[in-house]
């Protein structure tokens, strides 16, 4: 087991886990808070990656991350506009935006399928010069995600954040309270997609490249991370839920890293990811069923004991009469 789990494996899994945790936090806002299945995540992730790579090539790595977030907000605004103003269902709106983003992404990349950043400075190269060692990438990624998690926890506990949460729970009640549910959905999706694009931008600078197919399957991975975190840490305060999402993302990347370490063929990696997702999604149901069967077994045992006591009393009475 020690040869499988090494320090480098743990370090790499944590680095990618923190970067992808931003997408999981994005789905936490759209899926868990707003109760909207946003399927534009794949395209928005690639959009953030493409915008960040292009601005980084121009020599502005920090500005590139903010530009990626701005592009993500635009994507979220279009998705929300289709839902709130055009009357399109959330799933269809996400599919439409995701389809359109493919052309936009490849246009941002100069109509090339990939962009190389090996000769460019990034926030990670700056961190290497200032921090040094081998943990600088993890420190940068963890710092950004922790800051984002704190901001999200604080934001969702503000009056505006509570209105967004109420919109996801009971939109009819929110409308009766004279709150614009369309505006709440728009703000929520803009924040969500900004986080997704930021994740894509960080990954572009982390691996020093951008590919047009980089975001494929991202919504599935993020959903798995979200459900893993909620299944293990459960629900509670907003900060606890946010920490659970981040933990779930890191754990998911760790499982994938172990699978790669076990020499799982590359063509089987998608199957492994699908199994992880299926188990993560089914875990809350299985836990509930397990608790139900335990209660059922306990009730049967108590009933059996009661029946045995009745039989013993009847036998004792019959013996006394004899």
C-alpha positions as CSV (number, residue, x, y, z in Angstrom):
1,X,0.0,0.0,0.0
2,X,2.9,2.3,0.8
3,X,4.3,1.9,-2.7
4,X,0.9,2.8,-4.2
5,X,0.3,5.9,-2.1
6,X,3.4,8.1,-2.2
7,X,3.9,11.7,-1.2
8,X,4.0,12.9,-4.8
9,X,0.7,11.1,-5.6
10,X,-0.9,12.8,-2.6
11,X,0.5,16.2,-3.5
12,X,-0.6,15.9,-7.2
13,X,-4.1,14.8,-6.1
14,X,-4.4,17.7,-3.7
15,X,-3.3,20.2,-6.3
16,X,-5.8,19.1,-8.9
17,X,-8.4,18.5,-6.2
18,X,-8.2,22.1,-5.0
19,X,-8.3,23.4,-8.6
20,X,-11.4,21.3,-9.5
21,X,-13.0,22.2,-6.2
22,X,-13.9,25.6,-7.7
23,X,-16.1,23.7,-10.3
24,X,-17.7,21.7,-7.4
25,X,-18.4,24.9,-5.6
26,X,-20.0,26.3,-8.7
27,X,-22.3,23.3,-8.9
28,X,-23.0,23.7,-5.2
29,X,-24.5,27.1,-5.9
30,X,-26.4,26.1,-9.1
31,X,-27.4,22.6,-8.2
32,X,-27.7,22.5,-4.4
33,X,-28.7,26.1,-3.7
34,X,-30.7,27.1,-6.8
35,X,-31.8,23.6,-7.7
36,X,-30.8,24.2,-11.3
37,X,-29.1,21.6,-13.5
38,X,-26.6,23.8,-15.3
39,X,-25.2,21.8,-18.2
40,X,-23.1,24.7,-19.6
41,X,-20.4,23.8,-17.1
42,X,-18.3,21.9,-19.6
43,X,-18.2,24.7,-22.1
44,X,-17.7,27.4,-19.4
45,X,-14.7,25.6,-18.0
46,X,-13.1,25.5,-21.4
47,X,-14.0,29.2,-21.9
48,X,-12.2,30.2,-18.7
49,X,-9.2,28.1,-19.8
50,X,-9.2,29.7,-23.3
51,X,-9.6,33.3,-22.1
52,X,-7.0,32.8,-19.3
53,X,-4.5,31.2,-21.8
54,X,-4.9,34.0,-24.3
55,X,-4.4,36.8,-21.8
56,X,-1.5,35.0,-20.2
57,X,0.2,34.8,-23.6
58,X,-0.1,38.6,-23.6
59,X,1.9,38.7,-20.4
60,X,-0.8,39.4,-17.8
61,X,-1.2,36.2,-15.7
62,X,-3.2,37.8,-12.8
63,X,-5.4,39.8,-15.1
64,X,-6.0,36.5,-17.0
65,X,-7.8,35.0,-14.0
66,X,-10.1,38.0,-13.6
67,X,-10.7,38.0,-17.4
68,X,-11.7,34.3,-17.2
69,X,-14.1,35.0,-14.3
70,X,-15.6,37.9,-16.3
71,X,-16.1,35.6,-19.3
72,X,-17.7,33.0,-17.0
73,X,-20.1,35.6,-15.7
74,X,-21.1,36.4,-19.3
75,X,-21.8,32.7,-19.9
76,X,-23.9,32.5,-16.7
77,X,-25.8,35.6,-17.7
78,X,-26.7,34.1,-21.1
79,X,-27.8,30.8,-19.5
80,X,-30.0,32.7,-17.0
81,X,-31.4,35.0,-19.7
82,X,-32.5,31.9,-21.7
83,X,-34.3,30.5,-18.6
84,X,-35.8,33.7,-17.1
85,X,-36.6,35.8,-20.2
86,X,-37.0,33.2,-23.0
87,X,-38.9,30.6,-21.0
88,X,-36.4,27.8,-21.9
89,X,-36.0,25.0,-19.3
90,X,-32.7,25.0,-17.4
91,X,-31.4,21.8,-18.9
92,X,-32.1,22.9,-22.4
93,X,-30.7,26.4,-21.8
94,X,-27.4,24.8,-20.5
95,X,-27.2,22.5,-23.5
96,X,-27.7,25.5,-25.9
97,X,-25.1,27.6,-24.2
98,X,-22.7,24.7,-24.0
99,X,-23.1,24.0,-27.8
100,X,-22.6,27.7,-28.7
101,X,-19.5,28.0,-26.4
102,X,-17.6,25.5,-28.5
103,X,-17.4,27.9,-31.4
104,X,-16.6,30.9,-29.0
105,X,-13.9,28.9,-27.3
106,X,-12.1,27.9,-30.4
107,X,-12.4,31.5,-31.7
108,X,-10.8,32.8,-28.4
109,X,-8.0,30.3,-29.0
110,X,-7.3,31.8,-32.4
111,X,-9.2,28.9,-34.2
112,X,-6.6,26.4,-32.9
113,X,-7.4,23.3,-31.0
114,X,-4.8,24.0,-28.3
115,X,-2.6,26.8,-26.9
116,X,0.9,26.3,-25.4
117,X,2.0,28.3,-22.4
118,X,5.3,26.8,-21.6
119,X,7.3,30.0,-22.4
120,X,4.9,32.2,-20.4
121,X,5.0,33.4,-16.8
122,X,2.1,32.5,-14.6
123,X,1.0,32.8,-11.0
124,X,2.6,29.4,-10.4
125,X,6.0,30.5,-11.8
126,X,5.8,33.6,-9.7
127,X,5.0,31.4,-6.6
128,X,8.0,29.2,-7.5
129,X,10.3,32.2,-7.4
130,X,8.9,33.7,-4.2
131,X,8.1,30.5,-2.2
132,X,10.4,27.9,-3.7
133,X,10.4,24.2,-2.8
134,X,7.9,21.7,-4.3
135,X,4.7,22.7,-2.5
136,X,4.3,26.1,-4.1
137,X,1.5,24.9,-6.6
138,X,-0.5,23.4,-3.7
139,X,-0.1,26.6,-1.6
140,X,-1.4,28.8,-4.5
141,X,-4.3,26.5,-5.4
142,X,-5.3,25.9,-1.8
143,X,-5.0,29.7,-1.0
144,X,-7.3,30.6,-3.9
145,X,-9.9,27.9,-3.1
146,X,-10.0,28.7,0.7
147,X,-10.4,32.4,-0.1
148,X,-13.2,31.6,-2.6
149,X,-14.9,29.2,0.0
150,X,-14.8,31.9,2.7
151,X,-16.3,34.5,0.3
152,X,-19.0,32.1,-0.8
153,X,-19.9,31.2,2.8
154,X,-20.1,34.9,3.7
155,X,-22.1,35.8,0.6
156,X,-24.7,33.1,1.0
157,X,-25.4,34.3,4.5
158,X,-26.0,37.9,3.5
159,X,-29.5,39.2,2.7
160,X,-28.9,38.7,-1.0
161,X,-27.5,35.3,-0.5
162,X,-30.4,34.3,1.7
163,X,-32.8,35.4,-1.1
164,X,-30.9,33.3,-3.6
165,X,-31.1,30.3,-1.2
166,X,-34.8,30.9,-0.7
167,X,-35.3,31.1,-4.5
168,X,-34.0,27.6,-4.8
169,X,-36.1,26.3,-1.9
170,X,-39.4,27.9,-2.7
171,X,-39.6,30.3,-5.6
172,X,-43.4,30.9,-5.1
173,X,-42.9,32.1,-1.6
174,X,-40.0,34.4,-2.8
175,X,-42.3,35.9,-5.5
176,X,-45.0,36.5,-2.8
177,X,-42.4,38.4,-0.8
178,X,-41.8,40.7,-3.8
179,X,-38.3,39.4,-4.6
180,X,-37.4,39.1,-8.2
181,X,-36.6,35.4,-8.7
182,X,-35.3,36.0,-12.2
183,X,-32.7,38.4,-10.8
184,X,-31.7,35.9,-8.0
185,X,-31.3,33.1,-10.6
186,X,-29.2,35.4,-12.8
187,X,-26.9,36.4,-9.9
188,X,-26.5,32.8,-8.8
189,X,-25.6,31.5,-12.2
190,X,-23.2,34.4,-12.8
191,X,-21.3,33.6,-9.6
192,X,-21.4,29.9,-10.3
193,X,-20.1,30.2,-13.9
194,X,-17.4,32.7,-12.7
195,X,-16.1,30.0,-10.3
196,X,-16.1,27.4,-13.1
197,X,-14.2,29.7,-15.5
198,X,-11.7,30.5,-12.7
199,X,-11.1,26.8,-12.3
200,X,-10.4,26.5,-16.0
201,X,-8.1,29.4,-15.9
202,X,-6.1,28.0,-13.0
203,X,-5.8,24.7,-14.7
204,X,-4.5,26.4,-17.9
205,X,-1.7,28.0,-15.9
206,X,-1.1,24.9,-13.8
207,X,-0.5,22.6,-16.8
208,X,0.7,25.4,-19.1
209,X,-1.6,24.5,-21.9
210,X,-5.2,24.7,-23.0
211,X,-7.2,22.3,-25.1
212,X,-10.6,22.7,-26.7
213,X,-11.8,19.4,-25.2
214,X,-10.5,20.1,-21.7
215,X,-13.9,20.6,-20.2
216,X,-15.5,17.4,-21.4
217,X,-17.2,15.5,-18.6
218,X,-16.5,18.3,-16.1
219,X,-20.1,18.5,-14.9
220,X,-20.0,14.8,-14.0
221,X,-16.8,15.1,-12.1
222,X,-18.0,18.2,-10.2
223,X,-21.3,16.5,-9.3
224,X,-19.4,13.5,-7.9
225,X,-17.2,15.7,-5.8
226,X,-20.2,17.6,-4.5
227,X,-22.1,14.4,-3.6
228,X,-19.1,12.8,-2.0
229,X,-18.5,15.8,0.2
230,X,-22.1,16.0,1.3
231,X,-22.3,12.3,1.9
232,X,-19.2,12.2,4.2
233,X,-19.5,15.5,6.1
234,X,-23.3,15.8,5.8
235,X,-25.2,19.0,5.9
236,X,-25.0,21.8,8.5
237,X,-23.8,25.4,8.4
238,X,-22.9,26.9,5.1
239,X,-19.2,26.9,5.9
240,X,-19.4,23.2,6.7
241,X,-21.1,22.5,3.4
242,X,-18.5,24.4,1.5
243,X,-15.7,22.6,3.3
244,X,-17.4,19.3,2.4
245,X,-17.5,20.2,-1.3
246,X,-13.7,21.0,-1.2
247,X,-13.0,17.8,0.7
248,X,-15.1,15.8,-1.8
249,X,-13.1,17.2,-4.7
250,X,-9.8,16.3,-3.2
251,X,-11.0,12.8,-2.3
252,X,-12.2,12.2,-5.8
253,X,-8.9,13.2,-7.3
254,X,-7.1,11.0,-4.8
255,X,-9.2,8.0,-5.9
256,X,-8.5,8.7,-9.6
257,X,-4.7,9.0,-8.7
258,X,-4.7,5.7,-7.0
259,X,-6.5,4.1,-9.9
260,X,-3.8,5.4,-12.2
261,X,-1.1,4.2,-9.8
262,X,-2.7,0.7,-10.0
263,X,-1.9,0.7,-13.8
264,X,-5.5,1.0,-14.9
265,X,-5.4,1.3,-18.7
266,X,-6.0,4.8,-20.0
267,X,-9.0,3.5,-22.1
268,X,-10.6,2.3,-18.8
269,X,-10.2,5.5,-16.9
270,X,-13.6,6.8,-18.1
271,X,-15.2,3.6,-16.8
272,X,-13.5,4.1,-13.4
273,X,-14.7,7.7,-13.3
274,X,-18.2,6.5,-14.1
275,X,-18.1,4.0,-11.3
276,X,-16.9,6.6,-8.8
277,X,-19.7,8.9,-9.9
278,X,-22.4,6.1,-9.7
279,X,-21.2,5.1,-6.2
280,X,-21.1,8.7,-5.0
281,X,-24.6,9.4,-6.3
282,X,-26.0,6.2,-4.9
283,X,-24.2,6.5,-1.5
284,X,-26.9,8.7,0.2
285,X,-29.7,6.3,-0.9
286,X,-27.7,3.2,0.2
287,X,-27.0,4.8,3.6
288,X,-30.7,5.5,4.0
289,X,-31.7,2.0,2.9
290,X,-29.1,0.5,5.3
291,X,-30.5,2.5,8.2
292,X,-34.0,1.4,7.3
293,X,-33.0,-2.3,7.2
294,X,-31.2,-2.0,10.5
295,X,-34.4,-0.5,12.1
296,X,-36.5,-3.3,10.4
297,X,-34.1,-6.0,11.7
298,X,-34.2,-4.4,15.2
299,X,-38.0,-4.3,15.2
300,X,-38.2,-7.9,14.1
301,X,-35.9,-8.9,16.9
302,X,-38.0,-7.0,19.5
303,X,-41.2,-8.6,18.1
304,X,-39.6,-12.0,18.4
305,X,-38.6,-11.4,22.0
306,X,-42.1,-10.2,22.8
307,X,-43.6,-13.3,21.2
308,X,-41.2,-15.5,23.1
309,X,-42.2,-13.8,26.4
310,X,-45.9,-14.3,25.6
311,X,-45.3,-17.9,24.8
312,X,-43.4,-18.3,28.1
313,X,-46.3,-16.7,30.0
314,X,-48.9,-18.9,28.3
315,X,-46.7,-22.0,29.0
316,X,-46.4,-21.0,32.7
317,X,-50.1,-20.5,33.1
318,X,-50.9,-23.9,31.5
319,X,-48.3,-25.5,33.7
320,X,-49.9,-23.9,36.8
321,X,-53.4,-25.2,35.8
322,X,-52.1,-28.7,35.3
